[in-house]
Amino acid sequence: MVPVQGFYNGVNVHEHPQSELENSSPESSNWVDQIQTWATELGFSQIGISGVDLTDAEPALLDWLAQGFHGSMNYMTQHGLKRARPAELVPGTLSVITLRMNYLPPSNIASPEDWAPKELQVLERPEHAVVSVYARGRDYHKVLRQRLQQLAQRMQSQLPHLQYRVFTDSAPVLEVELAQRSGLGWRGKHTLLLNREAGSMFFLGEIFVNLALPETQPVSNHCGSCTACIDICPTQAILGPNILDARRCISYLTIEHAGSVPEALRPLMGNRIYGCDDCQLVCPWNKFAQRAVLPDFEEREGLSHSTLVELMAWTEEAFLKRTEGSAIRRIGHAQWLRNIAIAMGNALRLGHDAGIQNALLLRAQHPSEVVREHVLWALAQIQE
């Protein structure tokens, strides 16, 4: 068990002077207001406070795993039910502070209302490469973890006996469940969290603390009868409201899944080479999506508005350089090429392109068997 952050960060808890907040009860709403103020200063949009009893979420988690919807993400089956039991994952936890941070690239969005139509247009250009919006800037794990840590340390400076641990999509945490319970939004039919003021274009983070903070209240669901996200999914991975078969999800296939992509799914992936935003692009609530306040989420050169041919030409050295500090780097160069090869095959099926064909031929003898397999498949699409 990894110890609670406060146990090992080298802080001498007896050196801090008494403070106004320390003298107030942690159960006081003053604490929540102050945490929100500090969080806003660090770039977070909203905070909530959740309790630690998630037992009623356990049956759905167990059923999802039993049906194998997690695919090859074996880490999902580890740690037992600690995902739904924060106090077991981090002993001593009494409350979970949930936070969200907007990530729409600040300078490339003329207005929040027009970003989704523009993204949908690029999906209609088969020679262009599409990287999920969230991955075009700096790795969100790095950005959020650093700022969650800063927030927790600021709290600890006011309450020396605070013990904490921060998370951002990095450990067995039911983050959407916690965020929903604490009022950051409701779970959409695509399983993502939705917020009336921000849609779904934000990251989530959590701070487990040994304080019994006053819980914030959940909000009602506002999806109604809308099924836009279910209907648009290219691979029909959303089997029904709140039921996602990750094995069919393009985000899973391009990021989490190593090895060969099932042939039946390749034509459905279009020009999406890293992640997929379709279910978010058509969501009516995302007309309220907000720009990021941090420059970290500005789009990097090469990760938007690039052609498949341009990206296929990246050497491994270029890939590592261009993706330094990016979430994309973790899939590796070979998987990057595999994804691009699939997109190139889909482009060739729509019409012959000598540039794409030549780019594939240059990778036909790649050392990776997986890359070679998908390159040969792509070249074979010319004849179909």
N, C-alpha and C positions, 0 to 999 in steps of 0.2 A: 504494500500500500504506500503510495506517495504521500508524505506527510502534508498536513495543511500548511499553506504558504507561510503563515505567521510563525510556524514552529521552527523554521530554518533560515529565515532571511537575514539573520544577523542583527536584528533590532534588539536592543536592550530595552525591554518594555518598562523598566523602572526609571528611565532617563527622561521621559516626556513629562512636561509640566501638566498640571490639571488644566482643562479647557472648559469653555462654556458648554460645548456639546457633550463633553465627557460627564459634566455635572448634571446634564439632563438625561432623562431615561431614554434608552435606545428605542423603547416602544413609542416614544413621542413622534408625532408627525413632523416635528422640526428636523429630525434626522433625514427623513425621506426627502423633504424639500431641499435640504443642504446637499444631499447626494445628487439630486437632479441638477442643481446649480453647478456643482463641480463637473458632472458628466457632460453638461452642455459646453462648458469651457474646453473640454477635451475632444469635442466633435461628435458626441453622441446626441441622438435626437430625442430620446425618451427613455425613462427607466420604469421598472415596475418591481414589485416585491411579491414573491411567491412563497408559500409554505413548502414543506418537504414531503407531504403525504401524497404520493402519486399512485397509490395502489390501484385506483380504478382505471388507470391507463395500462396496467400490466396485461390484462387479457388480450387487448388489441395487438400489443407488441408481440406477445407469444404466438398469436395466430398468424401474424404477418411473417414471422420467422419460420413457423411450421410449414407454411405454404411455399417456402423457398424464394420468396419475392426479393430477398436480399442478394441473390445471385452468389457471386464469388467474394462478397464482402464478409469474409468469415469473422472479422473483428466484431461484427454486429451480434454474434452469438456468444462472444466472450463476456466475462464479468457477470454472468447470470442476470439477475434482475436489478443489479445495482444502478442500471440506467434509470429505473423508476424509483430508486431509493437514494436520494441525495445524502441522507444521513449515514448510509452504509458506505457510499462511495468516498465520502469525506467525513469521518467520524467527528461529531461535535457540531455539525451544520444544523442551524435552527431556521435560517431563512436563505433564500436565493434572490440576489439582486439581478434582474434581467435588464438587458439594454439592447437598443437597436441603433444602427448607424447607417444613414443613407449612402448609396454608392454610385448613383448615376454620374458619369463623368461631367465635371462642372463646365468645362469650356466648350464641349462638343454638343451640348444640348441647347438649342436656341430657346426652347421653352419646354417645360415638362410635358405639355400636351402633344408635341410633335415627335418625340423620340421613338415611340413604338411604331408608327407608320413608316418611318425611315428604316428601321431595322427590318421590318417585314419586306420592304422593297429589295433589300440586299439578298434576302432569301430567294428572290426570283432571278438572281443573276448567277447562274451556275458556275461561272468561271471565277467568282469571288469567294474568298474564304470567310467563314463566319465563326468568330470566337465569342463565347458568351460574354455579355457586357461586364459581369462582375470580375472577369479574369483579365481584363485589358489593362488594369493598373497594377499597383503594388499588391503583393500577396496579402489578402485581408487577414490571414492568421497573424502575420507579423504586426500589422497596423493595430488591430483590435487588442491583441495580447498586450502590447506595449502600453496602450492607453487604459486598458482594464487594470493593469498593474499599477499605473500611476494613480488611478482613482482609488484603488484599495489602499495604497500607501498614504494617500492624503487622508483617508478615513482613519487609518491607523495612527496618524500623527495627532488626531483629536481623541482617539480612544485606544490607548496603548495596548490594552489587553485583547484587541481584535485579532482574531485568527481568520484566515481566508485562503481561498484558492480560486484562481481565475480560469475560465474556459472559453474557448471559441471554436466550436466544431472540431475539437481536438481530443475528446475523451468521451467515455460512455455517458452522455448527458442527453436527456429528452428535452432539447432546447425549445422546440416549438411548443411542446406541452407546457413547459414552464412559462414561456412567454405568453401563451394564451391564458393561463390561469392568472397571470399578473396584470392582464389588461393591455398588453402591447398590441393586441389584435385578435383575430379569430383565424382558425385554420380553414383555408380555402379548400375547395374540392380537389385541387392539385396537390394538396398536403402542405403547401407553403403558408406562412403566416401573412395575413392581410390586415392592413390598417386603413381606416377611412381617410386619413390625411396623407398617407404615403404609399398606398398600394402595397406592393411586395418587394420593392427594390431597395432592400436594406439587409445588412448583416445582423446576426444576433450574437450576443456574448453574455456570460454569466459570471457572477462572483458569489461563491458559496461562503457564508459567514456564520460565525458562532453568536450572532445577535438575533433576538426575537423581534424583528422589525414589524411594524404594522403592514399587513398585506394590502396591496392594491386590488381593486375588484376587476373581474373579467368583463369583457364587453360582449354584446350579442353578435350573432352571425348575420352578415348582410349579403350573403351570396344569393339567397332566394332560389328561384328556379333556374338561374343561369347555369349553362353547361358549356360555355365557350372554351374553357381550358380542356375539358374532356374531349370535345369535338375536334379541336385543332391538333391534338397530339399526333405527330407524324407516324408514330409506331403504335399508337393506341395503348400506351403504357399505363394510362389512368383507367383502370378497369371500372371504376365507379367513384362516387364521392368519397374522398379520403382513402382510396385504395390504389396504391402505386406499385406496379410490378417493375422493380428496378431493372430486371433483366432485359426489359424492352426499352428502357429510358435512354435517350441519346446521351444525356449527361453521364450516365453510368457507363455506357458502351465506349465513349470516347475518353473517359477519365479513369474510372475505377476498374474497368475490365481490361486485363492484359491478355495477350494472345489473339486468337482468331475471332473475328466478329462473325456471328451467324450470317450466312449468305442471304437468307431471306430478309434480314433486317437492313442490309447494306443499301439497297436502292431507296429505302425510306429515310435515310439519313441526310440526303441532299448534299448541301455544301457546308454542313455544320461540322467543323473539325475539332472543336473543344467546347463541350457543353451544348445546351439548347435552352432558349428563352421563349419558345413558342407559347407555352401556356401562360406566361406572364405578359407577352406582347398583346394578347387578345383580351386580357382581363380588364373589364371596365374600370376597376378601381385604380389601375395604373395610370389613368389620366391625371391622377393626383400625385404620382411619383415625384419625389423631390431630388434636386441636385445634391451631390455630396458637398460637404463644407470643407473637406480635407483635400489638398492637392494630390495626395497619394493615389487617388482613384482616377486621375487623369489618364487618358488612353495613351499607351506607349506606341511609338512608331513601329509599324509592322504588324500590330495586333488588331488593327481595324483598317478597312479600305485596301487590303492587300489581295492580290490574286493568288490562286492556288499554285500557279507556276512559280511565282516569286517565293512563296514559302517552301515549296518543294526543293528549291535550290539551296536552302540553308544547310550548311555543313553542320556537323555536331558542334564544332567550336562556335559557329555563328548562333546556333540554337541556344547554347549555354550562355553566351554573351547577351543575346536579346532577351532572354527570359530570366536573367539574374534578378532575384528578389520578387519573382512572379510565381503565382500558384501553378502556372503551366509547366515550370521546369520539372516538377516531380514526376510527370509522366514519362520523361526521357525522350531522346531524339527519335528512337525507333518507333515508339508509339505515335509520336507526332507525325512521322512519315506515313505510318499505317493509316491514320485518320485522313490525311490529305489524299492518299491514294484512293480511298473509298470515295471521297468527294470528286476526284478526277474521273473515276469510273462513271459516276452519276452524270457528270457533265458530258462525257463522251457519248453516253447513251442518248443524249438529246441532240447531238450533232458533232460531226468530226471537227477536231481542233488539233492542228499539227503541233502547236506549242505544248499543249497538254500531253499529247502522245509522246513527243520527244522527251519531255520532263520525266515521264514514267519510264521510258526506255533507259534513261540514265541511272535509274534506281533498280533496274531489273536484276542486277547482280549484287544487290546489297547483302552484307554479311548476315543480316537478320532473316531467318526463315519466314517470320511473320510478315515482314515488310515485303519480301519477294512474293509471298502468296497473294497479298492484296494488290500489289502492282500488276501481277499477271491477271488477276480477276478484272482489274480496271481496264487493262488493254483489251481484254476479251469483250468488253462492252461495246467496242466499236462495231462489232459484227452483229449486234442485236438490233 
